[in-house]
Amino acid sequence: MDNCCGGGCCGEEREESLPVLIPIKKVITESPRVKSYLFDANLNASPGQFIMLWIPGVGERPVAIYEEEGSFRISVANIGKVSGELHKFKAGDRVGIRGPYGTSFTLPRAKGDLVMVAGGYGIVPLAYLAIEAQKRGYNPTILNGARTAKEALYQDFLKKKKIKMLISTDDGSQGKKGYVHQLLLEYLSKNRKPKMLYTCGPEIMEYNVAKVCWAKKIPLQVSVERYMKCGIGVCGSCSVDPTGWRMCMEGPIVSGEDLKKITEFGKYHRSASGMPHNF
Amino acid sequence: MKKNSLSVNFCGVKFENPLILASGFMGISASSLSYVEKSRAGGVTTKSIGHLERMGHTSPTVLAWSGNILNAVGLSNPGIDQSLPILAMMQKKIKVPLIISFFADTDTNYAKVAQKIVTLKPKLIEVNASCPNTQDDLGAPFAVDSNALKILVRKVRKVVPKSIKMIVKLSPNVPDISIMGKIAESEGADAICAVNTVPGMIIDIYARRPVLTNKSGGVSGKAIKPVAVKAVYDLYKAIKIPIIGLGGVETGQDALEMIMVGATLVGVGSAIYSRGMKVFKHIQQEMTEIMKDEGIKNLESIKGAAHG
C-alpha cells in the first residue's frame, strides 16, 4: 500500500476519536432521496476520506465529505435508520462528527487529464477531488452515473465551479442511456488517455470501471466501501480478503494495483456479524 | 543475547514471542488475523464465536479517548455453524498459535459451541466467560458469579478433551479474582486469561446522553493497566496454571511488568489503536532493549519476579 492515512498505521500515536456535536448550517434537497447538509467548520480532510456521522440516540454511519475553505458538506440518501433520522433534521440541529478517517485520493505527478467516474452519491468525494485538482492545474472530467436525471447529483454546483461533466442514466432521462462504465468506454474511445482515473459508487459499478481501466492500462484509484463499526482500525469488520487490509485505515481509497490483490472486490463483503455475503 | 530470548512455552505450545492479539480485535477472518500475524504477533485470538449469529450492538460501538478504548461491540459473530469453515481457514492460514475464543448465553450452549469447535482439533481454546456488554440479552457474565463459573467450566471441560488446552477468560469486576481463578483451575481449566474490560460510560454533555448506543461499554487500554496488573498478581499467587495477562499493555515496559507479576503470555489489543499495527514489533524491540540493559536472558527467569 502506498497510501497513508497518517493515523496509527505508520506509528503516529493517536488519542481521541470521540464525536463532536456541530450544528447544521443549511439543508439542501438534492433529489427525492438525497439531501445535503452544510456545516460551518473545517475538518482538514483530504478528498476520499470519510467521517463517522452520529445522531445521538439513533446510531452512527460512515459518510463521505466535500470540503472547502470554511465549510464542509455531506450528501446522504434516505436509506437507513441514521439517514432516515437525519432527513428530519433542519438548520440549527446538531449532529456528531468524528474523523476524518482513512486514506485519500492522490494526484499524479504529471499534470494532465483526470477522469472521475461517479455512481449515485459517490459524486461527493469525487466532486471535492475534481475541484482540488482543477485548482492545482489538472484537467478533470466527471462522468456522473445515476438511475434517473433527478438522481444525477451536484450538477448545478459543479457547473458553477466550471467542472466538465458527462452524464449517464439507467433510464435515459438524461445523458447517455445505460451504465456509467459504458459512458466511460465511449469517452475513452475518443483517443483519450487520462493520467489517472478515480471512481466511487456502488461496488459492481466500480468493478466494471476497474475492469475497463485494467484492460486499457489506465492507472486508477477506487473507494472501497465495507461495513464499518469502529472506523479506527481495531474491530476488523472492514478487513478485506486475502490481504486483511482495513478499509478504514489502509482504505477506503485503494490504488488499482492494490485493488487487484483484494480478491473479494466485486464479489462479496461482510455483514455486521462478520459473515460474507455475495453482491 | 540469543535471538530467541522472547520465546515462551504456554500449555506445551511454543510462542516465538509472548505478545498475543487479544480477543475482539481484528479477529474476524483468516485474512485479518494473518495481517496481525505479519505484524509479528506471537499468537492470535479469534473474535469470540457464539451459539447463534449476532449482529452486535448499534453503532457507535467503539470510542477512543486519551488513547484508551470504550467498546460495546456486543459479540457480533456469524454463529458457530457458519463460523466453522471460517475457523478452519484460520487454522490453515495462520502459522503462529491460534486461540479460538467462544461464548454463549447458557452453560449448556457453551458446551454445545465447544463440542463443535473441538471437531476442528484446535490446540488452544478460550472460554470467554466475561463480556460485560451483553447483559441485556445474555445476562450477567458467568465470571462474576462463582457458582455459575464453576458449573460452566465443569460442563465445558466435559466435552473438551485434555489434549485441547482450555483457557478461561475472567472478569476484573469481582471482589477477588483469585477466587474465580481457583474455581476455574479446580474445574479443569488449563490456563487463565485476565482481564476482560471494566464497565464504563462516556457522556456527550451537549447531547446530554451516553455516546455508545448501548449506553455502557467495556474500558480497555492504559486506563485499566494497574487493575490488570493487580489481577494477574493475585491470580499468580493463588493458582498454578499459566496466565495470559492483558489490559493496557502498550509498551515493552508494560509487557515486562505483566510478566513480572506472573503472566506467561501478554495480550495486546487497544494499543493497536494508540500505536498502530506495528505495536507488536515495537513492544518486542522495547522488551529486548530493556532485557539487554537489565541482563535478563529469557522471560521465564523473570516470570513472577515481582512477588519477591
Chai-1 contact restraints between the chains, C-beta under 6 A:
chainA,res_idxA,chainB,res_idxB,connection_type,confidence,min_distance_angstrom,max_distance_angstrom,comment,restraint_id
A,G8,B,G276,contact,1.0,0.0,6.0,A-B,restraint_1
A,C9,B,G276,contact,1.0,0.0,6.0,A-B,restraint_2
A,C9,B,M277,contact,1.0,0.0,6.0,A-B,restraint_3
A,G11,B,G276,contact,1.0,0.0,6.0,A-B,restraint_4
A,G11,B,K278,contact,1.0,0.0,6.0,A-B,restraint_5
A,R14,B,S274,contact,1.0,0.0,6.0,A-B,restraint_6
A,E15,B,S66,contact,1.0,0.0,6.0,A-B,restraint_7
A,E15,B,G67,contact,1.0,0.0,6.0,A-B,restraint_8
A,E16,B,W65,contact,1.0,0.0,6.0,A-B,restraint_9
A,S17,B,A64,contact,1.0,0.0,6.0,A-B,restraint_10
A,L18,B,L63,contact,1.0,0.0,6.0,A-B,restraint_11
A,L18,B,W65,contact,1.0,0.0,6.0,A-B,restraint_12
A,L21,B,Y206,contact,1.0,0.0,6.0,A-B,restraint_13
A,L21,B,A207,contact,1.0,0.0,6.0,A-B,restraint_14
A,W54,B,P60,contact,1.0,0.0,6.0,A-B,restraint_15
A,P56,B,A207,contact,1.0,0.0,6.0,A-B,restraint_16
A,P56,B,R209,contact,1.0,0.0,6.0,A-B,restraint_17
A,G59,B,T58,contact,1.0,0.0,6.0,A-B,restraint_18
A,G59,B,S59,contact,1.0,0.0,6.0,A-B,restraint_19
A,G59,B,T213,contact,1.0,0.0,6.0,A-B,restraint_20
A,E60,B,S59,contact,1.0,0.0,6.0,A-B,restraint_21
A,E60,B,P60,contact,1.0,0.0,6.0,A-B,restraint_22
A,K229,B,S59,contact,1.0,0.0,6.0,A-B,restraint_23
A,K229,B,T61,contact,1.0,0.0,6.0,A-B,restraint_24
A,C230,B,V62,contact,1.0,0.0,6.0,A-B,restraint_25
A,I232,B,A64,contact,1.0,0.0,6.0,A-B,restraint_26
A,I232,B,Y273,contact,1.0,0.0,6.0,A-B,restraint_27
A,V234,B,F25,contact,1.0,0.0,6.0,A-B,restraint_28
A,V234,B,I272,contact,1.0,0.0,6.0,A-B,restraint_29
A,V234,B,Y273,contact,1.0,0.0,6.0,A-B,restraint_30
A,C235,B,V62,contact,1.0,0.0,6.0,A-B,restraint_31
A,G236,B,M26,contact,1.0,0.0,6.0,A-B,restraint_32
A,G236,B,I28,contact,1.0,0.0,6.0,A-B,restraint_33
A,G236,B,S32,contact,1.0,0.0,6.0,A-B,restraint_34
A,S239,B,S29,contact,1.0,0.0,6.0,A-B,restraint_35
A,S239,B,S31,contact,1.0,0.0,6.0,A-B,restraint_36
A,S239,B,S32,contact,1.0,0.0,6.0,A-B,restraint_37
A,D241,B,S31,contact,1.0,0.0,6.0,A-B,restraint_38
A,P242,B,S31,contact,1.0,0.0,6.0,A-B,restraint_39
A,G244,B,S31,contact,1.0,0.0,6.0,A-B,restraint_40
A,G244,B,S32,contact,1.0,0.0,6.0,A-B,restraint_41
A,G244,B,S34,contact,1.0,0.0,6.0,A-B,restraint_42
A,G244,B,Y35,contact,1.0,0.0,6.0,A-B,restraint_43
A,A272,B,M55,contact,1.0,0.0,6.0,A-B,restraint_44
A,A272,B,G56,contact,1.0,0.0,6.0,A-B,restraint_45
A,A272,B,S76,contact,1.0,0.0,6.0,A-B,restraint_46
A,S273,B,E53,contact,1.0,0.0,6.0,A-B,restraint_47
A,S273,B,R54,contact,1.0,0.0,6.0,A-B,restraint_48
A,S273,B,M55,contact,1.0,0.0,6.0,A-B,restraint_49
A,S273,B,S76,contact,1.0,0.0,6.0,A-B,restraint_50
A,S273,B,N77,contact,1.0,0.0,6.0,A-B,restraint_51
A,S273,B,P78,contact,1.0,0.0,6.0,A-B,restraint_52
A,G274,B,I28,contact,1.0,0.0,6.0,A-B,restraint_53
A,G274,B,N77,contact,1.0,0.0,6.0,A-B,restraint_54
A,G274,B,P78,contact,1.0,0.0,6.0,A-B,restraint_55
A,M275,B,P78,contact,1.0,0.0,6.0,A-B,restraint_56
A,M275,B,Q82,contact,1.0,0.0,6.0,A-B,restraint_57
